[in-house]
Amino acid sequence: MKLQPKRRVLFLCTGNSCRSQMAEGWANHLGAPFIEARSAGIEAHGQNPRALAAMREAGVDISQQESKAVTPELLGWADIVVTVCGHADEHCPAVPAGTPKQHWPLSDPAKARGAEETIVNTFRMTRDDIQARVLEMIRQLKMSEHPAAEERHHGR
């Protein structure tokens, strides 16, 4: 069977510090060798230490990823662009023709307020939500490349 090339997924948010960083980490962790993920922001705000900690707690190290601003080259590299916040969705630069774009309306865990435990739990909920969305994306991508196998799996 011919090996399909990796799907290149770009996760885009406002500052590339939390949500898009977590999505990149999950996609590379769960989707390898099927997906190659990168992330960027409308601006680069640096990595959020709580996002790093939440992902580390789930067994995914994203500390080597860098916070960066989106470029035309990154948009051109991507097979799929996923915006993970409303601001990025509204201000996303033009995606090349033919490149699918998805929007995941995730709230910003960095805006959580209250006791430290409340804030940490907000990051955990965001992390888990992103994990579920990445798993569904992987399932859909696999299904689109191998529809007959998916039909056999579901007994159709």
C-alpha positions as CSV (number, residue, x, y, z in Angstrom):
1,M,0.0,0.0,0.0
2,K,1.3,3.4,-0.9
3,L,2.2,5.6,2.0
4,Q,0.2,8.9,1.9
5,P,2.3,12.1,2.5
6,K,1.7,13.8,5.9
7,R,-1.1,16.3,6.0
8,R,0.3,19.7,7.0
9,V,-1.9,21.5,9.5
10,L,-1.4,25.1,10.6
11,F,-3.2,26.1,13.9
12,L,-3.7,29.8,14.1
13,C,-4.7,32.0,17.1
14,T,-4.2,35.6,18.3
15,G,-0.8,35.3,20.1
16,N,0.4,31.7,19.5
17,S,0.9,31.3,23.2
18,C,-1.8,28.8,24.4
19,R,-4.5,27.3,22.2
20,S,-2.6,27.0,19.0
21,Q,0.5,25.8,20.8
22,M,-1.6,23.0,22.5
23,A,-3.2,22.1,19.2
24,E,0.2,21.8,17.5
25,G,1.5,19.6,20.3
26,W,-1.6,17.3,20.3
27,A,-1.6,17.0,16.5
28,N,2.1,16.1,16.3
29,H,1.8,13.7,19.3
30,L,-1.4,12.0,18.3
31,G,-1.2,12.3,14.5
32,A,2.4,11.2,13.8
33,P,3.2,9.9,11.3
34,F,0.0,11.0,9.6
35,I,0.1,14.8,10.4
36,E,2.8,17.4,10.6
37,A,1.5,20.4,12.6
38,R,2.7,23.9,13.1
39,S,1.2,26.9,14.9
40,A,1.3,30.7,14.6
41,G,-0.5,33.8,15.7
42,I,-1.6,37.0,14.3
43,E,1.2,38.2,16.7
44,A,3.7,36.2,18.7
45,H,3.2,36.6,22.5
46,G,5.6,33.8,23.7
47,Q,4.6,30.5,25.2
48,N,2.3,30.6,28.2
49,P,3.8,28.7,31.2
50,R,0.4,27.3,32.2
51,A,-0.2,25.9,28.7
52,L,3.2,24.2,28.9
53,A,2.4,22.8,32.3
54,A,-1.1,21.5,31.3
55,M,0.4,19.7,28.3
56,R,3.3,18.3,30.3
57,E,0.8,17.0,32.8
58,A,-0.9,15.1,29.9
59,G,2.5,13.7,28.7
60,V,3.1,16.1,25.8
61,D,6.1,18.3,25.9
62,I,5.6,21.5,23.8
63,S,8.5,23.4,25.4
64,Q,10.6,23.2,22.2
65,Q,7.8,24.8,20.0
66,E,8.3,28.5,19.4
67,S,5.7,31.3,19.4
68,K,5.7,33.0,16.0
69,A,3.6,35.3,13.8
70,V,1.9,33.9,10.8
71,T,3.7,34.5,7.4
72,P,2.7,34.0,3.8
73,E,5.2,31.1,3.7
74,L,3.5,29.3,6.6
75,L,0.1,29.7,5.0
76,G,1.4,28.4,1.8
77,W,3.0,25.4,3.6
78,A,-0.4,24.3,5.1
79,D,-2.7,21.8,3.6
80,I,-5.3,22.8,6.2
81,V,-5.6,26.0,8.3
82,V,-7.4,25.8,11.7
83,T,-8.3,29.0,13.5
84,V,-8.7,28.4,17.2
85,C,-10.2,31.8,18.3
86,G,-12.6,34.3,16.9
87,H,-9.9,37.0,16.6
88,A,-7.7,34.9,14.5
89,D,-10.7,33.7,12.4
90,E,-11.7,37.3,11.7
91,H,-8.1,38.6,11.1
92,C,-6.6,35.6,9.4
93,P,-4.6,36.6,6.3
94,A,-5.9,35.3,3.0
95,V,-5.5,31.5,2.9
96,P,-4.3,30.2,-0.5
97,A,-7.0,29.1,-2.9
98,G,-7.9,25.5,-2.4
99,T,-6.6,25.3,1.2
100,P,-9.4,24.3,3.5
101,K,-10.0,26.4,6.6
102,Q,-11.7,25.2,9.8
103,H,-12.7,27.3,12.8
104,W,-12.6,25.9,16.4
105,P,-14.2,28.6,18.7
106,L,-12.1,28.0,21.8
107,S,-12.2,30.5,24.7
108,D,-8.8,31.8,25.8
109,P,-7.6,30.1,29.0
110,A,-5.2,32.9,29.6
111,K,-8.1,35.2,30.4
112,A,-9.3,32.9,33.2
113,R,-9.4,34.7,36.6
114,G,-9.8,33.6,40.2
115,A,-7.9,31.2,42.4
116,E,-4.8,29.4,40.9
117,E,-6.7,26.1,41.0
118,T,-9.6,27.6,38.9
119,I,-7.1,29.0,36.3
120,V,-5.2,25.7,36.1
121,N,-8.5,23.8,35.7
122,T,-9.5,26.2,32.8
123,F,-6.2,25.3,31.1
124,R,-6.9,21.6,31.6
125,M,-10.4,21.9,30.1
126,T,-9.0,23.7,27.1
127,R,-6.3,21.1,26.7
128,D,-8.8,18.3,26.8
129,D,-11.2,20.1,24.4
130,I,-8.3,20.5,21.9
131,Q,-7.3,16.9,22.3
132,A,-10.8,15.8,21.4
133,R,-11.0,18.1,18.4
134,V,-7.5,16.9,17.2
135,L,-8.6,13.3,17.5
136,E,-11.7,14.0,15.5
137,M,-9.7,15.8,12.9
138,I,-7.3,12.8,12.6
139,R,-10.3,10.5,12.3
140,Q,-11.9,12.6,9.5
141,L,-8.6,12.9,7.6
142,K,-8.0,9.1,7.8
143,M,-11.6,8.5,6.7
144,S,-11.2,10.9,3.7
145,E,-8.0,9.0,2.6
146,H,-9.3,5.5,3.3
147,P,-13.2,5.6,3.0
148,A,-13.5,1.9,2.2
149,A,-11.7,1.0,5.4
150,E,-14.0,3.2,7.4
151,E,-17.1,1.7,5.8
152,R,-15.8,-1.8,6.6
153,H,-15.1,-0.7,10.2
154,H,-18.7,0.5,10.6
155,G,-20.2,-2.6,8.9
156,R,-21.7,-0.8,6.0
